[in-house]
Amino acid sequence: MSKHGKKYAAAAAKVEAGKLYTPKAAAELVKEISFAGFDETIEATFRLGVDTRKADQNIRGSIALPHGTGKSVRVAVFAEGEQARAAEEAGADIVGSDDLVAQVQAGNIDFDAAIATPPMMAKVGRLGKVLGPRGLMPNPKLGTVTMDVAKMVGELKAGRVEYRADRYGICHVPVGRASFPVEQIVENYAALYTEILRVKPATAKGKYVKSIALASTMGPGVKVDSSVTRAFLEA
């Protein structure tokens, strides 16, 4: 018995087996076959030829998508003084120092992303066991440990997303919602694809981008032709 229902089966039937779609055709099809009663997230999945057990092949970073993700993001900022004021003015949802550290230690985590100034990291570092597993730990590589907190608050609110290859070399990254126009999904996808190519490790052997797919939250995956993608990006 299939774990998926009739709606999923009907959606999957519209995806041609073995076909590689252009980014635009893939986005159009994913939008057409999304069937849930809510505005589904559309996610790009990249299968990369990297060995993430090797430190120099860890693919991780973040990128501000041109059209955001359509998700409202609650941002917490660990800062004091001038930086705390700047964070509040930039629209941060929660701003604090020792008080915010205490809240998180008590299990009160009411935010989707966190930023910290470098001087606060001695205190925020103690929260690693709580924030780390949730993917909320501020990180210099992701730009979330910074003195320019206002800029990062703005980017996170506008749709900065994190990408990270898991131990199988797979990255799952949101590129919009089913309600987005096709052009916005494709432009977000193109920005992400360009970034994935940019961070290719020099030591990666063989084919780097092995496969790409687009899918909505509840729907089946639609495979994207990476060679067409490359031509599309260079056009």
C-alpha positions as CSV (number, residue, x, y, z in Angstrom):
1,M,0.0,0.0,0.0
2,S,1.4,3.4,-1.0
3,K,2.2,5.9,1.8
4,H,0.9,8.6,-0.5
5,G,-2.8,9.4,-1.2
6,K,-4.7,9.8,-4.5
7,K,-3.9,13.5,-4.8
8,Y,-0.2,12.8,-4.7
9,A,-0.6,9.9,-7.2
10,A,-2.4,12.2,-9.5
11,A,0.3,14.9,-9.2
12,A,3.1,12.3,-9.7
13,A,1.4,11.0,-12.8
14,K,1.9,14.5,-14.4
15,V,5.7,14.2,-13.9
16,E,7.3,12.4,-16.9
17,A,9.5,9.6,-15.6
18,G,13.2,10.1,-16.4
19,K,12.6,13.5,-18.0
20,L,14.9,16.5,-17.1
21,Y,13.0,19.7,-17.2
22,T,14.3,23.3,-17.7
23,P,14.2,25.4,-14.6
24,K,11.1,27.3,-15.9
25,A,9.2,24.2,-17.0
26,A,10.0,22.5,-13.6
27,A,8.8,25.6,-11.7
28,E,5.6,25.7,-13.8
29,L,4.9,22.0,-13.2
30,V,5.6,22.2,-9.5
31,K,3.2,25.0,-9.2
32,E,0.6,23.2,-11.3
33,I,0.7,19.9,-9.2
34,S,0.9,21.5,-5.7
35,F,-2.4,20.3,-4.2
36,A,-2.3,21.0,-0.4
37,G,-4.8,23.3,1.2
38,F,-2.1,25.8,2.2
39,D,0.6,27.8,0.3
40,E,3.3,25.1,0.0
41,T,7.0,25.9,0.2
42,I,8.9,25.1,-3.0
43,E,12.3,23.6,-2.3
44,A,15.3,22.9,-4.4
45,T,17.3,19.8,-3.7
46,F,20.9,19.5,-4.9
47,R,22.8,16.2,-4.8
48,L,26.4,17.1,-4.8
49,G,29.6,15.1,-5.4
50,V,31.3,16.0,-2.2
51,D,32.5,14.1,0.9
52,T,31.3,16.3,3.8
53,R,33.4,14.2,6.2
54,K,36.4,16.1,4.8
55,A,36.6,19.6,6.3
56,D,37.5,21.2,3.0
57,Q,34.4,19.7,1.3
58,N,31.8,21.0,3.8
59,I,29.3,23.0,1.8
60,R,27.7,25.5,4.1
61,G,26.7,29.2,3.8
62,S,23.8,31.5,3.3
63,I,22.4,33.7,0.5
64,A,19.8,36.5,0.2
65,L,17.3,35.3,-2.4
66,P,16.2,38.1,-4.8
67,H,12.5,37.5,-4.0
68,G,12.8,36.0,-0.5
69,T,11.0,32.8,0.6
70,G,7.6,34.1,1.4
71,K,8.1,33.1,5.0
72,S,7.9,35.6,7.8
73,V,11.1,35.2,9.9
74,R,11.3,36.1,13.6
75,V,14.8,37.3,14.3
76,A,16.6,37.5,17.7
77,V,19.7,39.6,18.3
78,F,22.2,39.1,21.1
79,A,23.6,42.6,21.4
80,E,24.2,45.5,23.8
81,G,24.3,49.3,23.6
82,E,24.4,50.9,20.1
83,Q,24.1,47.5,18.3
84,A,21.0,46.6,20.3
85,R,19.4,49.9,19.4
86,A,20.3,49.4,15.7
87,A,18.8,45.9,15.8
88,E,15.5,47.2,17.2
89,E,15.4,50.0,14.6
90,A,16.0,47.4,11.8
91,G,13.0,45.4,12.9
92,A,14.5,42.6,15.1
93,D,11.7,40.8,17.0
94,I,13.8,40.1,20.2
95,V,16.8,42.0,21.3
96,G,18.8,41.3,24.5
97,S,22.0,40.3,26.2
98,D,22.2,38.5,29.5
99,D,18.4,38.5,29.7
100,L,18.0,36.9,26.3
101,V,20.7,34.3,27.1
102,A,18.8,33.4,30.3
103,Q,15.5,33.1,28.3
104,V,17.1,30.7,25.9
105,Q,18.7,28.6,28.7
106,A,15.2,28.4,30.2
107,G,13.9,26.9,27.0
108,N,12.1,30.0,25.7
109,I,13.1,30.0,22.0
110,D,10.5,32.1,20.1
111,F,12.6,32.9,17.0
112,D,13.6,31.4,13.6
113,A,17.0,33.0,13.3
114,A,19.6,34.5,15.6
115,I,22.4,37.1,15.2
116,A,25.1,38.0,17.8
117,T,27.8,40.7,17.9
118,P,31.3,39.3,18.4
119,P,31.6,40.6,22.0
120,M,28.4,38.6,22.9
121,M,29.7,35.3,21.6
122,A,31.5,34.4,24.9
123,K,28.0,34.3,26.5
124,V,26.1,33.0,23.4
125,G,28.7,30.2,23.1
126,R,27.2,28.6,26.2
127,L,23.9,28.1,24.3
128,G,25.5,25.8,21.8
129,K,23.7,22.7,23.1
130,V,20.4,24.4,22.9
131,L,20.7,26.4,19.7
132,G,23.1,24.1,17.7
133,P,20.7,21.2,17.2
134,R,18.0,23.7,16.0
135,G,20.3,25.3,13.5
136,L,20.0,28.6,15.4
137,M,23.5,29.2,16.6
138,P,25.1,32.4,15.3
139,N,28.0,31.6,13.0
140,P,30.6,33.9,11.4
141,K,30.6,31.8,8.2
142,L,26.9,32.6,7.7
143,G,27.3,36.3,8.5
144,T,25.2,36.0,11.7
145,V,28.1,37.0,14.0
146,T,28.6,40.6,13.0
147,M,28.8,44.2,14.3
148,D,26.5,45.3,11.4
149,V,23.4,43.7,13.0
150,A,21.0,46.0,11.2
151,K,22.1,44.8,7.8
152,M,21.8,41.1,8.7
153,V,18.4,41.7,10.4
154,G,17.2,43.2,7.1
155,E,18.6,40.3,5.0
156,L,17.1,37.6,7.2
157,K,13.7,39.4,7.2
158,A,13.9,39.8,3.4
159,G,14.6,36.1,2.8
160,R,18.3,35.1,3.4
161,V,18.4,31.3,3.5
162,E,21.0,28.9,4.7
163,Y,22.3,26.0,2.7
164,R,24.2,23.0,4.0
165,A,25.1,19.7,2.5
166,D,24.3,16.7,4.7
167,R,26.5,13.7,5.1
168,Y,25.1,12.3,1.8
169,G,26.1,15.6,0.0
170,I,22.4,16.7,-0.3
171,C,21.3,20.3,0.2
172,H,17.6,21.2,0.7
173,V,16.9,24.9,0.3
174,P,13.6,26.8,0.0
175,V,13.2,29.0,-3.1
176,G,9.7,30.3,-2.7
177,R,6.1,29.4,-2.4
178,A,3.5,27.8,-4.7
179,S,1.8,31.2,-4.9
180,F,5.0,32.9,-6.3
181,P,5.0,33.8,-10.0
182,V,7.1,31.3,-12.0
183,E,9.7,34.1,-12.8
184,Q,10.3,34.7,-9.1
185,I,10.8,31.0,-8.4
186,V,13.2,30.7,-11.3
187,E,15.2,33.8,-10.3
188,N,15.5,32.6,-6.7
189,Y,16.6,29.2,-8.0
190,A,19.1,30.8,-10.4
191,A,20.7,32.8,-7.6
192,L,20.9,29.7,-5.4
193,Y,22.4,27.6,-8.2
194,T,25.0,30.2,-9.0
195,E,26.0,30.2,-5.3
196,I,26.2,26.4,-5.1
197,L,28.6,26.5,-8.1
198,R,30.6,29.4,-6.5
199,V,31.3,27.3,-3.4
200,K,32.5,24.2,-5.2
201,P,35.4,22.8,-3.3
202,A,38.7,22.6,-5.2
203,T,39.2,19.1,-3.9
204,A,35.8,17.7,-5.1
205,K,36.4,14.8,-7.4
206,G,34.2,13.8,-10.4
207,K,30.8,15.4,-11.2
208,Y,30.0,18.2,-8.7
209,V,26.2,18.7,-9.3
210,K,24.9,15.2,-9.7
211,S,21.2,16.0,-9.7
212,I,18.7,18.8,-9.0
213,A,15.0,18.6,-8.2
214,L,12.3,21.1,-7.4
215,A,9.3,20.0,-5.2
216,S,6.5,21.6,-3.2
217,T,6.0,20.6,0.5
218,M,3.6,17.8,-0.2
219,G,4.3,17.1,-3.9
220,P,6.6,14.9,-5.9
221,G,10.0,16.0,-7.1
222,V,10.6,17.3,-10.6
223,K,14.1,16.8,-12.0
224,V,15.9,19.8,-13.4
225,D,18.4,19.6,-16.2
226,S,21.6,21.1,-14.8
227,S,23.2,21.5,-18.3
228,V,20.2,23.6,-19.4
229,T,20.4,25.4,-16.1
230,R,24.0,26.4,-16.8
231,A,23.1,27.7,-20.3
232,F,20.1,29.5,-18.7
233,L,22.3,31.3,-16.2
234,E,24.9,32.3,-18.8
235,A,22.3,33.5,-21.3
